[in-house]
């Protein structure tokens, strides 16, 4: 797509918006005089942000989107995490929503996006981001009417308060039809506003319902939160002192709180800048429902899924990991309710033409080929098979060997991913062990201070009964015993930690270095735990580097303690 048509379309779109907003026509004056409860802004983008990506809609409306970045090494890789909910007040039905492994990615690279969008895309601190775009708000009644009915506000039919509220009482099929109809409108009226793939004149981005993984990743905060928050927290990180009612329209404990649908964007946004991902109306996703069993999704597909809870939900029901199965049809027709709506995702095809096929081929030729994971020593079995395939004259043997090569390559890919996950787990456990040693050091120092205080008390007392003196001396002996026990605990923790450092040598250096870099990028918060973990990361990285440089003998107990503990905590531990 050339930049000139894109710039022309963008200028025309914003000019139309400006004309509509600023026009002093009798019709618009009449609307203002009537004191309409909704405006185009409140019904489409009540909280504009400079990073919003805006697409035109009929009747001078806009579709506000937020770009979602997913970390991956290439198009054939994706970002693995844990979704679902382990403790969401429904323990007797854990098969509904237990945590399960899932992968998420986006079809677009930065180069696939219109030039005007690229400055608004989140940038990865390391590696690559691939993108999809998700609606900033739930689809409003105005947006629905403008797309599906061609309805525009006028003097005789002005915007009402309802137009700013989410569209409800629609079926899953209606939602998919809305995505189709809106995409078709864009292709006809603003084709240059949609992302296209580099070098591809045929394929284009399009709207659809989000998958469950896309929805949950974005609802949890996406790329704006640490990976640990995605995996471990049941709600997205909130601002200090905040609580659920500031982010969600729901039914609070005891029946208090909002119990009617509210205008879109009536609460605070999540870390990604999305509104109403918790509460207000539950949101349909594209996927069919599967049970969550044994860390994976069950094979039986049921109804569709709705996420996020609604204004009639309790606090435990608005958590991103909650999974509600909804029937496509009931006895009276397609299923629809007054507390269920939708938001859209702008996505695209995974295998477009243009530059992508060549890039996919290049990735496939390297993935699973670069390291010999099946044998610790000796020749690479894939290379050996290539030699045999090239030398055999028998077509059946050639086919069998090629099939075997495919099996081995798939196994290598799986092992590479397991290796990467194991390396990440090793790093995380090592950082927590550093923090454990530091905490043990604090407790050890506390025992020393208590021993010193008791000793000074004994020495300062001019007159002390024999019983009191005996009690003080027993206290000192107990404290000394506790201190000695803490030293043993510290030594055991140091031993465990050192074994983790040595274990890092089992991983290829480029892989481990990449995982260290990703962990460093994740530790970007300013709370005390994150600051401590950053220090732990620096210490662990230093010790790994020492081992890889052949300085194993220098990594002694005292060296490790000096690197972990500040000077005021080393008393009685380091010579």
N, C-alpha and C positions, 0 to 999 in steps of 0.2 A: 504494500500500500504506500503510495507516495504521500509526502507530508503535505503538499499543497491542498489536495481535496480534504484531508483531515482538518487542516486549519480552517478551510472555508466552512466546513460543516460545523465545527466548534464555534466559530464566530457567529454563524447564522443562528445556532441554537441559543447562545447566550444573549444575542440581540433580541431574539423572540421573548426570552424570559424577562429581559429588562423592559421591553415594551409593555408586556403584560402587567408587570409589577408597578410600573410608573405611569401607565396610561391614565389620563384624567377624563375618561369617557363618561357619558351619562350613566351607562350601564354599571361601570365599576363604582362610580360615585353612589349609585343607588344601593349597591351591595354594601358599601361601607356605612351608608346611612342606616341600613337595616341592622347593623351590628352583628353580622354573621359570626358564628362561633368558630369557624374554621377559615383558614387561608390556604392558598396553594403551598406555602412554606410549611405550615403546621401539618398538612396532609401528605407531604412528600419528604421534607427534610427540615424538621423543626430545629435541629442543632447542627448547622453547617460547620464543617471543619476543612481546613486547607488541604488535608490529605484525602478528602472524599473524591471518589471518581464518579462523575455524574453522566448519566445517559438521558437523552430526551425521552419524553412520553407524550402521548396525545394531550391536547388541551393545555399545552405549555407546562405540563408537569415534568418532574424529574424522577429518575431512579437513582438513589444514592447508594453507592457500593463501597465496600472496604476490601482492599487487597489482602489476601492471606498468603503468607510465605511458608513453604514447607521445605525442610532441609533434606537434601539428597545429593549424592555424588554424581548423578547423571539421570537420564530419562528412564533407565532400566532399574533404578533404585528408588526407594521411597523411605518415608520416615515411620519407624515402628514405635508404638507406644501402647499404653493400657487404657482402655475406655471401659465404660460401664460403672457400676456402683456396688461396693462391697457391704456397705452398712447404711442402707437407706430406708430403714424402718419397715422392711418387708422380708425379714430373715426366713420366714417360713416359705418364701417363694424365691429363694436365691437363684434358682434356675432362670428367672426372668432377667436378672441384671448383674450377675457377678462380673467382676473385672475379667476382661478378655483381651488377648493380643489383637491388635489391629494396625493397619498401615494406612497412611494418608499421603497424598501428593497432589500436585496440580499439573495440568497439561501445558501451561504456558511458561516460557522463559521470558526474561525481561525484553529480549529482542523481538518477541512476538507481539508486544504491547504497542499501541499507538505512542508516538514520540511524546505527546503531551502528558501521558500517564507515567512515564518512566521515573520522573522525579518524585512521584508520589508512592512508588513501590517501596516496601521495606527492604533493607539491605542486609544480607547475611553477614555476620561477623567473621565467619569462615565458611568455606565451601560454597555451595550454590543454593539459591532459593528457586523453587518452582511455584507457580501461583495459580490460584483460582480466586474469583471475586464473589463476595456474598453480600446480600442486601443488608444495609445498615439498620433497617426497620422491618417490621412485619408489613405485608402489603395492606394498604389502607383501602377503605371503601371508595374514596375518590379515584385512586389508581385503578381499582378494579372496574369501576364504571367507565372511566376514560378509555381503557383498553378494550373491554368486552362489549360495551354499549355505545362507544363513541360519544359519551355524555360530557359536555363541557358546562361549567357554571355560566350563568347569564343573569340578567336582571330578573327575569321571570322564574328562574330556577337557580338560586344562589347556593353556595356552599353552606352546609349545615354542620353542626357539631359532630354528627355521625360520620361525616366524610374524613375526619381525622382519626377515627378509630379503626382497628384492624378489620379486614373483611372476614366474616365468619359464615357459618351455614353453607359451606361449600364442600364438595366431595373431593377425594384424592384425584379423581378424573377431571373435575373442574379445575383444580390447581394445575395439573399438567397442561390442560387446554389453555389456561391463562399464560403459562410460560411459552407455549407454542405461538399463541396469537400475538404476544408482545414481541417475540423474536421476529416474526413475520412483518410486523409493523416497522421495526427497526431496519430490517433488510430493504424495505420499500422506501422508507422516509429518511433514514440516516444510516446507510450501509457502512460509511466510513467511521462510524462511532464504535463499531465492534472490533475486537482484536482479531487479527489474522496471523497466520503462521508464516515465519520467514521464508520467502521465496514461493509461497503457495497462493495462487490466485483463485482457488476453488473453495477451500475449507475456511470456515469462519467460526468465531465464538458464538455460543447460543445459550439461552436461558433454560433452566430446568429446576426441579426441586433438588435440594442438596441430598447427598447420601448421608446416612447416619454418622459416618466417620467425619465427613466434611462439616456437618452441623456441629457435632460435639467438640471437635478440635477448635472451631471458631468460638463456640459458646464458652469454652474453658479459658479462652484468652489467646489461643493460637500462638503465633511466634512472639507475642509480647510478654509471655510468662516463661519462667524456667521450665525445662523439661520435667524436673522433679514435681512441679506444681501440677502439670498435666497428668502425671502418673499417680500422684498421691493425694491431692486435695479433692474433696467432693464438690467444692464450689470454686469459682475463680477467685484469685486474690482480690480482696477489697481494700479500700483506703483505710488507714488507721482510724479506729473509732466508728467505722460504718457497720451496718447490719443489713440483713436481707430486705427489709421494707424500703430501703433507699435504692435498691436495684430491681425490685420485683413487685408486681401487683399480684397479690395472693391472699388467701384466707389465713390470717394469723391465728395463733393458739387462742382457744376460747371463743372463736367466732368473730373477733374484732378485726378491723382492717377492711380493705377494699373488697367488695364482692360484686363488682360490675366491671365490664371491660373499659379500659381507659384509652385515651388517645395514644398513638404511637409516640415513643420517646418521652413518656411522662416520668420516667425514673432515670437514674444515673446509668451511664454506659459501662460495659465490661472493659477489660484492658485493651481489647482490640478496637473499641469504639462502636460496638454493636449495642443496640437497645432492645430490651424485652426478650432476651434469650432465656430469662427466667420469668415465669409468670405471664400475666396479661392474657394472651391466648396461647394454647399449646400449638406446636408447629408440626406440620406434616413433613416427612422426609420420603425419599424415593424408595428406600429399601423395604423389602418384606421382612417380617419379624422372624427371628430365629432365637431359640433358647440359648443361654450362655452356660456352657458346660465344660469343665476341665480346661478353662483358659482359652476356649475357642467357641465359635458359634456353631450351634447344632445344625444338622443337615436339612431338617424339615422347615420349609418356608410357609409362613402363615399369612396373616393380614399385613397391613402396612403399619408403620411406626409413627407415633407422634412424640415429641420431645419438649422438655422445658416446663411442663405444667401450665396451669392457667389461673385466672382470677378466683376459681372455685377450689383450687388445690391448697393443701397444707404445705408447711415449710419443707418437709422431707420430699415432697413431690415436685419441687421446682429445681432440683439438683440436675446438672447437665447429664449425669450418667443414668438417670431414670429412663426406663424404656417401657412405653405403653403400647400394647398391641391393639390395633383397631381393625375391625372387619371392613372389608371393601364394600360389602352389601349387608343390609338388614332385610327383614321381611317386607318392608315397605319401599325398598329401593336402595340406592347408593347412600352410604353412611355419611352424615354430616351433622355437626352440632354447633351450638351457639358459643362454645368456648374453644374452637379449633380454627386456626388460620394457617398462614404460610409466609415464608420469605423465599426469595429466589437465589440461585447460584448462577454465575456466569462461568461456563466451562467450555470445553471443546473436545475435539477428537484426539486420541493418543497417537494415531498413526497417520498424520496428514501427509500430503505430498510436499513439494518444495525441498528445503534443506534437511528436514527431519529424517527421512528414510536413511540418508547417508550417515547421519549422526547415530541413529539407532544401530545400523550395521557395524559401525566402528566400535561402539560400546559392546555389542554382542561378541565381537571378535576378541575382546580383551577380558570380559567378565568371566571369572572362573578359570582363566588360563594362566594368569600371572604367577601364581604361587602353587607349589606342589604340596597340597594339604593332605593327600592320600598317603604319601610316603615321606618319612623323615629324611631319608637319604636315597640316593640313586636317581634314576632317570624319571622325568616327568611322564606318567602313564599316557597323558593326552598326546604328547609328542611321539611316544612310541606307537600309539594307535595311528596317528597321522602317517607314520612311516609304513606301517603294515597296510593301511588302506591304499596308499600310493603304489605299493609293490604287488598287491594281489591282483590276479587276472579274473578270478571267479566273481561274477556279479553278485551271487548270493552271499559269498563271504564278505564282499565289500559292503553290502547292505547291512549285514549283521554287525560288522565292525563299526560302521557309522552309527548304528543304533546304540551300541555299547559306548561309543564315545559320547553320545548325547547324554546317556545315563550318568557317566562319570562327570561330565561338565556340570550337569544339574546338581550332582552331589557336592562338587566343589563350590558352587554358588551358595548352597545351603550352609556348608561349613564356613565359608567366608562370612556369612551373615551371623552365624553363631559365634565365630571368633570375634567379630566386632562387638556383639552384644556382651560377650564375656569380658572383653577388655574394658568396656564401659562400666560393667559391674565391679570389676577389680578396682578401677579408679575410685568409684564411689565408696566402696567399703574401706579403701585405704584412707581417704579423706576423713571419714568418720572415725577411723582408728586414731588418726592424728589428734582429732578433737577429743577422743577418749583419753589419750595420754595427757593432753593439756588439762582436762578436768581432773584426772587423777593427781596431777601436779598441784592443782589448787587445793585439793583435799589434803595432800601430804603437807603442804605449807600450813594449812589450818591446824593440823596435829602438832607441828613444830611450835607454832605460836601458843597453842594451849599448854604444851609442855613447858615452854619458857615462862608463861604466866604463872603456872602452878609452882615452878621452881622459885620464882621471885617471891611468891606468896610465902613459901616455906622459909626462905632466907630472911624475909622482912619481919616475920613474926618474932617479937622479943620473948613472948611467953606463949607457949602452945602446949596444950595438954598432950599427953602421950597418945590418947585415942585420936585426937585431931591430927597430930603429926603422922600417925600411922595411916589415917584415911587419906591424907594428902599424898603420902608416899605411894599408897596403893593406886591413887588416881594417876600419878606420874607413870607408874609401871604399866597401867592399862593403856595410857596414851602412847607410851613407847611401843607396846605390843601392837597397837593399832597402826602406828606409823610404820613399823617393820612389815606388817601385813600389806600396807599400801605400797611400800617399796617393791614387795614381791609381785603385787598386781601390776605395777608399772613395768617391771622387768618382763613379765609375761606378755603385756600389751606391746612392748617394744619388740619382743621376739616374734609375735604374730605380725606386727607391722613390717618388720624386716623381711619376713617370708613373702609378704605381698609385694614388696619392692622387687625381690628376686624373681617372683613369678612374672613380673612385667617383661622379663627377658624372653619368655616363651612366645611373645607376640612379635611379629615383624615390626621393625622400628617405624616405618612410615605409617602403618596402621595405628600404632600406639601413640605416636606423635599427633596424628590427626584427632584421635579421641581426647587427648589432653587439651588440644586447642579448642575443641568443641565444649569441653567442660569449663574451660576458662571463660568462654563466651557466655555460658549459661549463668555463671556466678556474677551477675551484674547488679544485684540488689544492694541496698545500703543498710539493711537490718544487721544486728549483731551476729546472728548465725551465719549469714552470707559473708560478712567480713571475715569471720573466723575460718570459714571454709575456703575463702580465697587464699588466706595465709597457709592453710593446710595444703592447698593445691600447689602453691609455690614450693613448699617444703618437699612434698612428694615428687614433684617434677625434678627438683635438684637432686634428690637421692637416686631416682631412676637414671638421670644423666650420669651420675657418678659410676653406677654399675655398668652402664653401656660404654663408658670410657675406660673400663678395666680397673677401677679404683675400689673394688670390693673390700679390700683390707682396710681401707680408710673409713668405711661406713661402720664405725663402732657404736656401741651403746651410748657412750658419752657424746659422740658427734651427733647422733640422732636426737638425744635429749637437748643438747645445746641449740639445735635447729628448731625444735618444737617449743621448748619452754623459754619464756623470758627470764632474764637474769634473776629476778626476785623470787622465782619459783625453783631454782636449781639447788638451793641449800640442802645438803644432806643427800643429794642424788648424783651430782657430777663432781668429779675430783678437780 
